[in-house]
Amino acid sequence: MFIGFSVSNYLSFKTAQKISMAASKMTRHKKHILNGNGKKLLKTGLIYGANAGGKSNLVKAIDFSRDIILDSIRQLRRS
């Protein structure tokens, strides 16, 4: 489950940038919030912004991190 992500020093991100799926205290759209283990998380999220604002690079950074994690798990299983 995707809860949050932080990236820095990758492609166009020099300083740390964060994305979080933690729900705020607003209760207007209760159907869009998952409750579990004492945490409230959003079911969906959007990334939007100006052209050349780093949206694609954020997705690339998440994918790169995912690949590193999955490759590490595969290597651990082989050992």
C-alpha positions as CSV (number, residue, x, y, z in Angstrom):
1,M,0.0,0.0,0.0
2,F,1.3,3.4,-1.0
3,I,1.3,5.7,2.1
4,G,3.9,8.3,1.3
5,F,7.0,9.0,-0.7
6,S,9.9,11.5,-0.4
7,V,12.5,12.2,-3.1
8,S,15.5,14.4,-3.4
9,N,18.6,14.6,-5.7
10,Y,16.9,12.7,-8.5
11,L,16.3,14.1,-12.0
12,S,14.7,17.5,-11.5
13,F,14.3,17.1,-7.7
14,K,17.2,18.8,-5.9
15,T,15.5,19.5,-2.6
16,A,13.3,17.0,-0.8
17,Q,9.7,16.7,-2.2
18,K,7.0,14.7,-0.4
19,I,3.7,13.1,-1.4
20,S,1.4,11.7,1.3
21,M,-1.7,9.6,1.2
22,A,-2.6,10.5,4.8
23,A,-6.1,11.8,5.1
24,S,-6.6,15.2,6.6
25,K,-9.1,15.8,9.5
26,M,-11.8,16.9,7.0
27,T,-14.7,14.5,7.1
28,R,-16.6,15.7,4.0
29,H,-15.8,12.7,1.8
30,K,-15.8,9.7,4.2
31,K,-16.2,7.2,1.3
32,H,-12.8,8.1,0.0
33,I,-10.9,7.2,3.2
34,L,-9.6,3.9,4.4
35,N,-9.3,3.2,8.1
36,G,-6.8,0.7,9.3
37,N,-4.4,0.2,12.2
38,G,-5.4,3.6,13.6
39,K,-4.5,5.4,10.3
40,K,-6.7,7.2,7.9
41,L,-5.5,7.0,4.3
42,L,-6.9,8.3,1.0
43,K,-8.1,5.7,-1.5
44,T,-7.0,7.8,-4.5
45,G,-4.8,10.7,-5.2
46,L,-4.0,13.0,-8.1
47,I,-0.8,14.6,-9.3
48,Y,-1.3,17.8,-11.2
49,G,0.7,20.9,-12.1
50,A,2.2,23.0,-14.9
51,N,4.0,21.6,-17.8
52,A,7.7,20.7,-16.9
53,G,6.7,20.8,-13.3
54,G,8.1,17.4,-12.4
55,K,5.0,15.2,-12.5
56,S,6.6,12.6,-14.8
57,N,9.9,12.7,-12.8
58,L,7.9,12.0,-9.6
59,V,6.4,8.9,-11.2
60,K,9.9,7.8,-12.4
61,A,11.3,8.3,-8.9
62,I,8.6,6.1,-7.4
63,D,9.1,3.4,-10.1
64,F,12.9,3.5,-9.5
65,S,12.4,3.1,-5.8
66,R,10.0,0.2,-6.4
67,D,12.5,-1.5,-8.6
68,I,15.3,-1.2,-6.0
69,I,13.0,-2.7,-3.3
70,L,11.7,-5.5,-5.4
71,D,15.2,-6.4,-6.7
72,S,16.5,-6.5,-3.1
73,I,13.7,-8.8,-2.1
74,R,14.4,-11.1,-5.0
75,Q,18.1,-11.3,-4.1
76,L,17.3,-12.1,-0.4
77,R,15.0,-14.9,-1.6
78,R,17.9,-16.4,-3.6
79,S,20.3,-16.4,-0.7
